[in-house]
Amino acid sequence: MCPSTATAETPRPDFSLVFPPRPGWVHTARQAMRTALTAADRADLIDIAVLLTSEAVTNAVNACLGSGCSVPVTLYAEWDVEGSLRVLVHDGAPGVPKESAPGEAQENGRGLLLIGACASEWGVCAHGPGPGKAVWFQLAG
């Protein structure tokens, strides 16, 4: 199950970004996260949140490109009541990403390992209507 702090009083995340599954949008997702954390006066989380967002969005874009999926990728970010940042990246590609240890010579495949090592919590879940999945992570406040 995907985590959420949404209630009847606050049904939406603090911000969301919807974009086509194209590599150029990874930069935009990083900038959106940087802007949101700067506006929230949380410079302490910028570096790690931008890095993990970049990994999750890159994985989503690559999954879509590899499967021919044209469903937009969605980035959600919200604050929970304890001040932790929750980030969720949804794509419409089939399948579930798996954490694996790539070979030394491989240039990719470390995104989920990095998310798992750096986030206070993380996971993969079904989210939203239609096909696809979401990778989410939380950074303690």
C-alpha positions as CSV (number, residue, x, y, z in Angstrom):
1,M,0.0,0.0,0.0
2,C,1.2,3.5,-0.8
3,P,1.7,5.8,2.2
4,S,-0.3,9.0,2.4
5,T,-0.9,11.7,4.9
6,A,-3.9,13.1,3.0
7,T,-7.0,13.6,5.1
8,A,-10.4,15.2,4.3
9,E,-8.9,18.5,5.3
10,T,-5.7,18.1,3.2
11,P,-6.5,15.8,0.2
12,R,-3.6,16.9,-2.0
13,P,0.2,16.7,-1.7
14,D,2.2,19.8,-1.1
15,F,3.1,19.6,-4.8
16,S,2.9,17.4,-7.8
17,L,4.4,17.4,-11.3
18,V,3.0,15.5,-14.2
19,F,5.2,15.0,-17.3
20,P,5.7,12.8,-20.3
21,P,8.1,9.8,-19.9
22,R,11.1,11.5,-21.5
23,P,14.6,11.8,-20.1
24,G,14.7,15.6,-20.3
25,W,12.0,15.8,-17.6
26,V,14.4,14.3,-14.9
27,H,16.1,17.6,-14.6
28,T,12.8,19.4,-14.2
29,A,11.8,16.9,-11.4
30,R,15.1,17.6,-9.6
31,Q,14.5,21.4,-9.9
32,A,10.9,21.1,-8.6
33,M,12.1,19.2,-5.6
34,R,14.9,21.7,-4.9
35,T,12.4,24.6,-5.2
36,A,9.9,22.9,-2.9
37,L,12.5,22.3,-0.2
38,T,13.9,25.8,-0.5
39,A,10.4,27.2,-0.1
40,A,9.8,25.0,2.9
41,D,13.1,26.2,4.4
42,R,14.4,22.6,4.5
43,A,17.9,23.0,3.0
44,D,19.0,20.1,5.2
45,L,17.0,17.7,2.9
46,I,17.8,19.2,-0.5
47,D,20.8,17.1,-1.5
48,I,19.4,13.7,-0.5
49,A,15.8,14.4,-1.7
50,V,17.0,15.7,-5.1
51,L,19.3,12.6,-5.5
52,L,16.6,10.1,-4.6
53,T,14.0,11.9,-6.7
54,S,16.3,11.8,-9.6
55,E,16.8,8.1,-9.2
56,A,13.1,7.3,-8.9
57,V,12.1,9.5,-11.8
58,T,14.9,8.1,-14.0
59,N,13.7,4.6,-13.2
60,A,10.1,5.5,-14.1
61,V,11.1,7.2,-17.4
62,N,13.3,4.2,-18.3
63,A,10.6,1.7,-17.4
64,C,8.2,3.6,-19.7
65,L,10.6,3.9,-22.5
66,G,11.5,0.2,-22.3
67,S,7.9,-0.9,-22.4
68,G,6.5,1.6,-24.9
69,C,4.3,3.2,-22.2
70,S,3.1,6.7,-23.0
71,V,1.3,7.3,-19.7
72,P,2.6,10.4,-18.0
73,V,4.9,10.1,-15.0
74,T,3.7,11.8,-11.8
75,L,5.9,13.1,-9.0
76,Y,4.1,13.8,-5.7
77,A,5.7,15.2,-2.5
78,E,4.1,16.0,0.8
79,W,5.0,16.6,4.5
80,D,3.6,14.4,7.2
81,V,2.6,15.6,10.6
82,E,6.1,14.7,12.1
83,G,7.8,16.8,9.4
84,S,9.0,13.9,7.3
85,L,9.1,14.3,3.5
86,R,7.2,11.7,1.5
87,V,7.9,11.4,-2.2
88,L,6.0,9.1,-4.6
89,V,6.8,8.7,-8.3
90,H,4.2,6.9,-10.4
91,D,4.6,5.5,-13.9
92,G,2.3,3.5,-16.1
93,A,4.8,0.8,-17.2
94,P,4.0,-2.8,-16.4
95,G,6.0,-4.8,-13.9
96,V,7.5,-4.0,-10.5
97,P,11.1,-2.8,-10.1
98,K,13.4,-5.0,-8.1
99,E,16.3,-4.1,-6.0
100,S,19.4,-5.8,-7.4
101,A,23.1,-5.7,-7.1
102,P,24.5,-4.8,-10.5
103,G,27.9,-5.9,-11.6
104,E,30.9,-3.6,-11.1
105,A,31.2,-2.7,-14.8
106,Q,27.5,-1.8,-15.1
107,E,26.7,1.9,-15.4
108,N,23.1,1.6,-14.1
109,G,20.9,-0.4,-11.9
110,R,21.7,1.1,-8.5
111,G,18.7,3.5,-8.1
112,L,16.7,1.3,-5.8
113,L,19.8,0.3,-3.8
114,L,20.5,4.0,-3.3
115,I,16.9,4.8,-2.3
116,G,16.9,1.9,0.1
117,A,20.2,2.9,1.7
118,C,19.3,6.6,2.1
119,A,15.6,6.8,2.8
120,S,14.2,6.2,6.3
121,E,11.4,4.1,4.5
122,W,10.6,3.2,1.0
123,G,8.7,0.8,-1.1
124,V,6.8,0.0,-4.3
125,C,3.0,0.0,-4.5
126,A,0.0,0.2,-6.8
127,H,-1.2,3.8,-7.0
128,G,-3.9,5.5,-9.0
129,P,-6.2,4.2,-11.7
130,G,-4.9,2.1,-14.5
131,P,-1.7,0.2,-14.9
132,G,1.6,0.9,-13.4
133,K,3.2,1.3,-10.0
134,A,4.7,3.9,-7.7
135,V,8.1,4.0,-6.0
136,W,7.9,6.0,-2.8
137,F,10.4,7.0,-0.1
138,Q,10.4,9.0,3.0
139,L,13.0,11.2,4.6
140,A,12.7,11.7,8.3
141,G,12.1,15.2,9.5
